[in-house]
Amino acid sequence: MDRSVGDVRTRQARTGRYLGSAALSVATLSALACVVPAPIAAAQSLSGGETTVALDEIQVAGQGGLPPNPATGPVNGYVPKVSASGTKTDTPIIETPQTINVVGARQIRDEGASTLAQALAYTSGMTSQAVGGFARTSDGFTIRGFTVETGNSGLLRDGLKLQSGVYDGTQEPYGLERLEVLKGASSILYGQLSPGGVVNAVSKRPLQTSFNEMNVTFGQYNRKEVSGDFTGPLSDDGAWSYRLTGLIRNSDSYLDFTPDDKRYIAPAITWRPSAATSVTLLGYYQEIHTRFQAPLSAVGTLLPNGPLPRFAFNRFYGEPAFDRFDARSGTIGYQIDHAFSDAVRLRHALRYYQSGVDWDYLTPTSLLANRQVATRSLSMRNENATGVASDTSLETKFVVGPTSHTLLTGIDYYRSFLNSERYTNGTVGNLNVYSPVYGTTYPRINYAINTGSKSLLDQVGIYAQDQIKFDRFVLLAGGRQDFARTQILTYRTGGRLDQNDSAFSGRLGLLYLGDYGLAPYVSYSQSFQTFAVTDRNGNPFQPSLGEQYEGGLRWEVPGADTLLSAAFYRIDQTNALVPDPVSPTFSTQTGQIRSQGFEAEARTNFGPLEAIASYSYTDARQTRTTVAANLNQRIDLVPYNQAALFGTFDMGTFGIPGLRLGGGVRYVGSSNISGATFDTHAATLFDLIALYDFGVADPSLKGWRAQINARNVLDHSYVTCVTVNGCRYSEPRNVFGTLSYRW
């Protein structure tokens, strides 16, 4: 048989691997009840029987040599105080001269978020097409007008770059202690990045106070989910502690024939051999079983299809026997923290990442004359990726005259490998988009044409940063030199690229700690990104450069657990790629993008109220391009205006103890669509939440808790577009409830 053209390949072997590892995940999570009692018993003997702990209120105690580490620990309610994402040191947010947004586990839980996009939905200056079904396959964002969708563009885990590819698999919010967004150019800390900033997902770590919970969730679309989080000491002296987090979800979704199944387990162990040293082992393994939400035309989604109605939001446009998205990913690594003295501290982290994705899908391409039947294109992809990330830094504190210094010097390394085999040539039958009949046609793939590639990136960065305090001023200055090598093999042509790049990035910021908790600041920072392509003459491109100017004001309200932030900014990206006017299939490096705007955020834990409010104005557009129609056009998916409000209120104030009611409203303005004479429509979405702690009303039910979430409660249909043929529906109304037991 000729293997160059054939029917769909068998999936039995891969399905077997998926089911086998899924069964292992189920068995592991089911066995947690057998694993947990030993440390629980130890905790009971040490605490007189009291083991109930509110996780989001835990304060992790230090042990002499090593200070407490609130930069990776739980956030108290909705108001964070400290972050390490902006400096790589444990720095109060109010002393950081750059915008940082932090979403803690408490807020993630209250929102009922099951994707990073949902968890960050109330964060200013961010948009995402990872909404609805697309959110199950990618964690891509647009921050201040620039794309962040891989490790090398700004997606981090515990301060280290993660994914090698865009579709390596999403991160699980339940496994996170906090999500931190550092806005703007930040290559001084993390090497090559998007000018928009970074999203740093901080893993749950072992705690020395016992806390355990089990959750069962049921909801729309036949959702059934079990999750658990267990942590505490493993030894009487506290030298050993552990954490085990897991989740199993079997669910359909609002898209026909599209499951939302997930398996996630994350063990962690910390060893503290002395008061000056800690070693933490971290890892996770997850599986995702779903189908890809293919992009659609603006005609039929955003606009009517001539005299016919818009396409159904829940329609599946592929073939159930062909389409799939099966992703497997995992990490294993460690973090070492050692204090030589109160003034000198060494940190070292190393992590290995691996993923594999089997991803086949069909996409509607154009409508026939009757506007009811669509032709379809096909794609069959198998991707395997690995990544190694390491960061070693030395923090030294000293005093020179009237100035106190926190000097950080370090070196980091990132190695990213991605093998993507793609088959996009072949034939497949058409589909009636209004009355689809599946199974009458099967894709025939031309395996002789592999449009994929194999890529290998090695990057080394050497950096130095000094946080200088004098009088009431905080001066932040730093510089970094990066060296990168990119190697690519293109399967279809056999072409090879071997490119070396280097770039210097700097940052300078000045902040004043004024009276009444006010802290105005100004800052300047740089970023760079490399390109793994050549021009039409085979010459490599120089790195694209980003510069950000920011001025802002924070107010930590005295006597109130409230943090207010506001900032103006401007980001200029040069050396951007635009179509070559001589040969448009190639690019030339003459493009420029400018993004400028204003962002504000308020967070409070004010008595019975916990709330966050945000607003952003973003004007991001192409200021230099070879395509005349795109000159001064706004960047797709980036609205001028966004606003959001979310919070919960303790109804015990009104005589209903144990009940918290809340909700949120999100406004997303219209955004530009390149090549179109129309924009997307603005949308206002509402969410509701109710939480009840049974133990408050009846002490015999202590630890039992119920929560109901209703996302997009008014069932508003909202469409996002990145091109005229790149539109997707957002998720319709979704209602689900969770019953939890904590001890």
TANOR-V690453 format. One record per residue. RES is the residue in one small letter. OMEGA is omega in whole degrees, 0 to 359 (NA if undefined). BURIAL is + if it has 24 or more other C-alpha atoms within 12 Angstrom, else -. D_CENTER is the distance of its C-alpha to the mean C-alpha in Angstrom with 1 decimal. Layout:
RES	OMEGA	BURIAL	D_CENTER
RES	OMEGA	BURIAL	D_CENTER
//
This chain:
m	179	-	44.8
d	183	-	43.1
r	181	-	39.4
s	177	-	38.6
v	182	-	38.7
g	178	-	38.1
d	181	-	36.7
v	181	+	33.3
r	181	+	32.9
t	181	-	33.2
r	188	-	30.2
q	183	-	32.1
a	182	-	31.3
r	177	-	27.5
t	177	-	27.7
g	178	-	29.7
r	180	-	27.2
y	182	+	24.5
l	180	-	26.9
g	179	-	28.1
s	176	+	24.8
a	178	+	23.9
a	178	-	27.2
l	179	-	26.5
s	179	+	23.3
v	181	+	25.4
a	181	-	28.1
t	180	+	26.0
l	179	+	24.5
s	182	-	28.0
a	183	-	29.5
l	181	+	27.5
a	179	-	30.4
c	184	-	32.6
v	191	-	30.6
v	189	+	29.9
p	183	-	33.5
a	178	-	34.6
p	178	+	32.2
i	180	+	32.7
a	178	-	36.5
a	180	+	36.2
a	180	+	34.2
q	181	-	36.9
s	181	-	39.7
l	188	-	38.2
s	177	-	37.4
g	176	-	40.4
g	181	-	38.7
e	181	-	36.0
t	182	+	32.6
t	183	+	30.7
v	173	+	27.8
a	190	+	25.3
l	185	+	22.2
d	178	+	20.7
e	181	-	24.0
i	172	+	24.4
q	185	-	25.4
v	185	+	25.3
a	177	-	28.6
g	182	-	29.3
q	173	-	32.2
g	185	-	34.3
g	180	+	33.2
l	178	+	29.5
p	173	+	28.3
p	183	+	26.0
n	181	+	22.3
p	181	+	20.7
a	176	+	17.9
t	183	+	16.3
g	182	+	18.2
p	175	+	18.0
v	178	+	17.9
n	181	+	21.2
g	182	+	20.6
y	189	+	18.5
v	176	+	19.7
p	179	+	18.3
k	188	+	20.9
v	176	+	19.7
s	175	+	16.7
a	186	+	16.8
s	184	+	13.9
g	183	+	16.4
t	188	+	19.3
k	171	+	18.7
t	179	+	21.3
d	188	+	21.4
t	173	+	22.0
p	181	+	22.6
i	182	+	20.3
i	178	+	23.6
e	181	+	24.7
t	184	+	21.7
p	177	+	22.8
q	185	+	19.4
t	174	+	17.1
i	174	+	14.5
n	182	+	12.8
v	176	+	12.2
v	182	+	11.4
g	182	+	13.3
a	179	+	13.8
r	179	+	16.8
q	178	+	15.1
i	180	+	12.4
r	181	+	15.6
d	179	+	17.7
e	185	+	15.5
g	186	+	15.6
a	175	+	11.9
s	175	+	11.4
t	177	+	8.0
l	179	+	4.7
a	177	+	6.9
q	181	+	9.7
a	183	+	8.7
l	185	+	8.2
a	181	+	11.2
y	180	+	13.6
t	184	+	12.2
s	171	+	14.6
g	183	+	14.4
m	171	+	11.2
t	181	+	11.7
s	168	+	10.3
q	174	+	12.5
a	179	+	10.1
v	179	+	12.5
g	183	+	15.2
g	182	+	15.7
f	182	+	13.5
a	180	+	10.3
r	185	+	11.8
t	184	+	11.9
s	177	+	8.9
d	184	+	5.3
g	178	+	7.2
f	167	+	7.7
t	181	+	11.0
i	182	+	11.5
r	174	+	15.2
g	183	+	16.1
f	187	+	14.5
t	174	+	12.1
v	186	+	8.9
e	175	+	8.2
t	177	+	9.4
g	184	+	10.2
n	175	+	13.1
s	173	+	11.7
g	176	+	9.2
l	185	+	6.2
l	169	+	7.8
r	180	+	8.8
d	176	+	11.7
g	178	+	12.5
l	179	+	12.9
k	186	+	11.6
l	191	+	10.4
q	174	+	10.6
s	180	+	13.9
g	182	+	13.5
v	187	+	11.5
y	179	+	12.4
d	184	+	12.4
g	183	+	10.8
t	176	+	7.7
q	183	+	6.6
e	182	+	9.0
p	182	+	8.7
y	179	+	12.4
g	187	+	12.2
l	172	+	10.6
e	180	+	13.0
r	173	+	10.8
l	183	+	7.7
e	180	+	9.1
v	175	+	9.0
l	188	+	12.0
k	172	+	13.6
g	184	+	15.8
a	187	+	17.4
s	181	+	16.6
s	177	+	18.1
i	183	+	20.5
l	193	+	18.0
y	179	+	15.9
g	185	+	18.2
q	186	+	17.5
l	167	+	14.6
s	177	+	14.1
p	183	+	16.2
g	179	+	13.6
g	184	+	11.9
v	170	+	9.0
v	183	+	5.7
n	178	+	7.1
a	184	+	6.6
v	184	+	10.3
s	169	+	12.1
k	182	+	15.1
r	178	+	18.2
p	175	+	21.9
l	180	+	23.8
q	173	+	27.6
t	184	+	28.1
s	174	+	28.1
f	181	+	25.8
n	176	+	25.5
e	170	+	24.3
m	182	+	24.4
n	173	+	23.1
v	183	+	24.3
t	173	+	22.7
f	180	+	24.6
g	178	+	24.0
q	178	+	24.5
y	175	+	24.4
n	182	-	25.9
r	175	+	22.8
k	187	+	23.7
e	174	+	21.4
v	178	+	22.2
s	180	+	20.1
g	180	+	21.3
d	187	+	20.5
f	180	+	23.4
t	179	+	24.0
g	180	+	27.1
p	175	+	29.8
l	181	+	31.4
s	183	+	34.5
d	182	-	36.9
d	178	-	36.5
g	181	+	32.7
a	180	+	32.3
w	175	+	30.2
s	187	+	27.3
y	169	+	24.8
r	178	+	21.8
l	182	+	21.1
t	180	+	18.3
g	179	+	18.5
l	174	+	17.9
i	179	+	19.9
r	169	+	19.5
n	186	+	22.1
s	164	+	21.8
d	176	+	22.8
s	180	+	21.0
y	176	+	22.4
l	179	+	22.7
d	174	+	25.9
f	185	+	25.9
t	179	+	22.2
p	175	+	21.2
d	184	+	18.0
d	181	+	18.8
k	173	+	16.7
r	182	+	17.9
y	175	+	16.0
i	185	+	17.8
a	175	+	17.1
p	176	+	20.2
a	178	+	20.6
i	176	+	24.0
t	177	+	25.1
w	177	+	28.5
r	182	+	30.2
p	178	-	33.5
s	179	-	34.5
a	185	+	33.6
a	188	+	32.4
t	171	+	30.2
s	177	+	27.2
v	181	+	25.7
t	174	+	22.6
l	182	+	21.8
l	175	+	18.2
g	171	+	17.2
y	173	+	15.7
y	179	+	16.7
q	175	+	15.4
e	177	+	16.9
i	178	+	15.9
h	183	+	18.9
t	172	+	18.7
r	186	+	19.8
f	174	+	18.4
q	185	+	18.7
a	178	+	20.7
p	181	+	21.0
l	178	+	24.1
s	175	+	26.6
a	174	+	26.7
v	184	+	30.3
g	176	+	30.1
t	179	+	26.8
l	181	+	26.8
l	176	+	30.6
p	178	-	33.4
n	183	+	34.5
g	179	-	38.0
p	184	-	40.2
l	180	-	37.8
p	175	-	35.0
r	178	+	31.3
f	178	+	29.6
a	184	+	28.7
f	183	+	25.1
n	185	+	25.2
r	175	+	27.0
f	188	+	26.2
y	177	+	27.4
g	176	+	27.4
e	183	+	29.6
p	181	+	28.8
a	183	-	30.7
f	186	+	28.7
d	176	+	25.1
r	169	+	22.6
f	181	+	19.1
d	184	+	19.3
a	176	+	16.6
r	180	+	17.2
s	180	+	15.2
g	178	+	15.8
t	171	+	15.9
i	181	+	18.8
g	180	+	19.4
y	174	+	21.0
q	180	+	21.0
i	179	+	24.4
d	182	+	25.5
h	177	+	29.1
a	175	+	31.2
f	177	-	34.4
s	177	-	35.5
d	186	-	34.3
a	185	-	33.9
v	184	+	32.4
r	180	+	29.2
l	174	+	27.7
r	177	+	24.1
h	180	+	23.3
a	178	+	20.2
l	179	+	20.1
r	174	+	17.9
y	182	+	18.5
y	177	+	16.0
q	178	+	17.4
s	174	+	16.6
g	183	+	18.8
v	169	+	18.5
d	195	+	21.5
w	180	+	20.7
d	181	+	23.7
y	175	+	23.8
l	182	+	26.3
t	173	+	25.8
p	184	+	28.4
t	180	+	29.8
s	180	+	32.8
l	174	+	35.2
l	186	-	38.9
a	180	-	41.7
n	177	-	41.6
r	179	-	38.0
q	183	+	37.3
v	182	+	36.9
a	167	+	34.0
t	183	+	34.0
r	172	+	31.0
s	183	+	29.5
l	176	+	28.2
s	174	+	25.7
m	185	+	25.7
r	170	+	23.2
n	183	+	22.9
e	176	+	20.3
n	185	+	20.3
a	172	+	18.2
t	177	+	18.5
g	175	+	17.2
v	180	+	18.9
a	181	+	17.5
s	178	+	19.8
d	179	+	20.3
t	182	+	23.7
s	177	+	24.7
l	179	+	27.8
e	182	+	27.9
t	178	+	31.4
k	180	+	32.7
f	182	-	36.1
v	175	-	38.3
v	182	-	40.3
g	181	-	42.8
p	184	-	41.2
t	173	-	37.6
s	188	-	35.2
h	166	+	32.7
t	185	+	29.5
l	178	+	29.4
l	175	+	26.5
t	183	+	27.2
g	177	+	25.3
i	176	+	24.5
d	184	+	21.4
y	179	+	21.2
y	177	+	18.8
r	185	+	20.1
s	178	+	18.3
f	179	+	20.2
l	173	+	19.7
n	184	+	22.6
s	175	+	22.2
e	186	+	25.3
r	177	+	25.5
y	185	+	28.5
t	178	+	28.7
n	182	+	32.4
g	182	+	34.5
t	175	+	35.7
v	182	+	34.7
g	180	+	36.5
n	181	+	35.8
l	173	+	34.5
n	188	+	35.8
v	179	+	32.8
y	178	+	34.7
s	185	-	36.5
p	172	+	34.7
v	185	-	36.6
y	175	+	34.6
g	179	-	36.1
t	179	-	38.9
t	178	-	37.3
y	181	+	35.3
p	172	+	33.6
r	189	+	35.7
i	172	+	33.7
n	183	+	35.3
y	180	+	34.2
a	182	-	36.3
i	178	+	33.7
n	183	+	30.4
t	181	+	28.2
g	183	+	25.6
s	175	+	25.3
k	183	+	24.8
s	178	+	23.0
l	179	+	23.0
l	171	+	21.6
d	181	+	22.9
q	176	+	22.0
v	178	+	23.7
g	176	+	23.3
i	187	+	25.8
y	175	+	25.0
a	182	+	26.9
q	179	+	26.1
d	173	+	28.5
q	189	+	28.0
i	177	+	31.5
k	174	+	32.9
f	188	-	36.3
d	178	-	37.9
r	184	-	35.1
f	172	+	33.1
v	178	+	30.0
l	179	+	29.9
l	181	+	26.8
a	179	+	27.6
g	177	+	26.2
g	184	+	26.4
r	174	+	25.0
q	181	+	26.4
d	174	+	24.4
f	183	+	26.0
a	173	+	24.4
r	181	+	26.0
t	177	+	24.8
q	183	+	26.8
i	172	+	26.5
l	177	+	28.8
t	189	+	29.1
y	187	-	30.6
r	184	-	32.5
t	186	-	34.4
g	181	-	34.3
g	181	-	33.3
r	176	-	31.9
l	176	+	30.1
d	191	+	30.3
q	176	+	29.0
n	180	+	28.9
d	172	+	27.2
s	181	+	27.3
a	174	+	26.1
f	178	+	26.6
s	181	+	24.1
g	176	+	25.1
r	179	+	24.3
l	180	+	26.8
g	178	+	26.4
l	184	+	29.0
l	179	+	28.6
y	178	+	31.4
l	186	+	31.5
g	177	-	33.9
d	175	-	35.8
y	177	-	34.4
g	180	+	30.9
l	181	+	30.4
a	173	+	28.5
p	181	+	28.7
y	170	+	27.2
v	179	+	27.0
s	175	+	25.1
y	181	+	24.9
s	184	+	22.4
q	174	+	22.0
s	174	+	19.7
f	175	+	20.5
q	178	+	19.4
t	180	+	21.7
f	181	+	22.7
a	177	+	23.7
v	178	+	26.4
t	175	+	29.9
d	186	+	32.1
r	178	-	35.0
n	179	-	37.2
g	181	-	34.9
n	178	-	34.0
p	179	+	30.5
f	172	+	28.6
q	177	+	28.1
p	172	+	24.6
s	185	+	23.2
l	177	+	23.4
g	177	+	21.6
e	177	+	23.1
q	170	+	22.0
y	183	+	24.5
e	173	+	23.5
g	185	+	25.7
g	180	+	24.8
l	172	+	26.1
r	178	+	24.8
w	174	+	27.1
e	191	+	26.9
v	181	+	29.6
p	177	-	32.4
g	179	-	33.2
a	180	-	30.2
d	188	+	26.7
t	178	+	25.3
l	178	+	23.2
l	182	+	23.5
s	175	+	21.9
a	183	+	22.8
a	166	+	22.5
f	181	+	23.9
y	171	+	22.5
r	179	+	23.4
i	175	+	21.6
d	175	+	23.8
q	178	+	22.8
t	183	+	25.8
n	177	+	26.7
a	181	+	24.3
l	175	+	25.4
v	182	+	27.5
p	177	-	29.9
d	182	-	33.1
p	179	-	36.0
v	180	-	38.3
s	188	-	36.2
p	176	-	33.2
t	175	-	31.7
f	181	-	31.1
s	171	+	29.4
t	190	+	30.8
q	181	+	29.2
t	184	+	30.5
g	175	+	27.7
q	177	+	26.4
i	177	+	23.7
r	176	+	23.9
s	178	+	21.5
q	183	+	23.0
g	183	+	22.5
f	178	+	22.3
e	177	+	19.8
a	179	+	20.8
e	175	+	19.4
a	178	+	21.5
r	181	+	20.7
t	162	+	23.5
n	188	+	24.9
f	181	+	28.3
g	181	-	30.6
p	185	-	29.8
l	168	+	27.0
e	188	+	23.3
a	173	+	21.7
i	174	+	19.2
a	181	+	20.2
s	176	+	18.7
y	175	+	20.1
s	170	+	19.4
y	185	+	21.7
t	175	+	20.4
d	182	+	23.0
a	184	+	21.5
r	177	+	24.0
q	181	+	25.7
t	174	+	28.6
r	180	+	30.1
t	177	+	30.1
t	179	+	32.7
v	187	+	32.2
a	182	-	34.4
a	182	-	32.8
n	182	+	29.4
l	182	-	30.7
n	175	-	29.3
q	177	+	27.2
r	178	+	24.0
i	180	+	20.8
d	174	+	19.8
l	183	+	17.2
v	179	+	17.7
p	173	+	20.0
y	189	+	22.4
n	171	+	21.8
q	177	+	19.2
a	182	+	20.0
a	176	+	18.8
l	179	+	20.4
f	178	+	19.6
g	175	+	21.7
t	183	+	23.9
f	180	+	27.6
d	184	+	29.8
m	173	-	32.7
g	176	-	34.9
t	181	-	36.0
f	174	-	37.8
g	176	-	39.3
i	184	-	36.7
p	178	-	35.4
g	183	+	32.3
l	172	+	30.9
r	177	+	27.8
l	180	+	27.2
g	180	+	24.6
g	182	+	22.4
g	174	+	20.6
v	181	+	21.2
r	176	+	18.9
y	178	+	20.7
v	181	+	19.3
g	178	+	22.0
s	180	+	23.3
s	183	+	21.9
n	172	+	23.8
i	182	+	24.2
s	177	+	25.6
g	181	-	29.0
a	177	+	29.6
t	181	-	32.0
f	178	-	29.8
d	171	+	26.5
t	181	+	24.1
h	173	+	25.1
a	182	+	23.9
a	173	+	22.7
t	185	+	22.8
l	182	+	21.1
f	176	+	22.2
d	178	+	20.8
l	179	+	23.1
i	173	+	23.0
a	180	+	25.9
l	179	+	25.9
y	177	+	29.2
d	184	+	30.1
f	183	+	33.3
g	179	-	34.3
v	180	-	35.0
a	183	-	37.6
d	183	-	39.0
p	178	-	38.7
s	179	-	39.4
l	181	-	36.0
k	180	-	34.2
g	180	+	30.6
w	185	+	30.4
r	179	+	27.8
a	180	+	27.0
q	176	+	24.2
i	177	+	24.2
n	173	+	21.4
a	179	+	22.2
r	183	+	19.4
n	190	+	20.9
v	179	+	24.2
l	175	-	26.4
d	181	-	25.1
h	178	+	24.5
s	187	+	24.0
y	184	+	21.5
v	172	+	21.0
t	181	+	18.5
c	173	+	19.9
v	171	+	19.0
t	178	+	22.6
v	180	+	25.7
n	181	+	25.0
g	183	+	21.2
c	178	+	21.0
r	174	+	19.4
y	172	+	20.1
s	183	+	17.7
e	175	+	18.1
p	180	+	21.5
r	181	+	22.6
n	182	+	21.2
v	179	+	23.1
f	180	+	22.6
g	182	+	24.1
t	173	+	23.4
l	186	+	26.2
s	171	+	25.5
y	181	+	27.8
r	177	+	27.3
w	NA	+	29.8
//
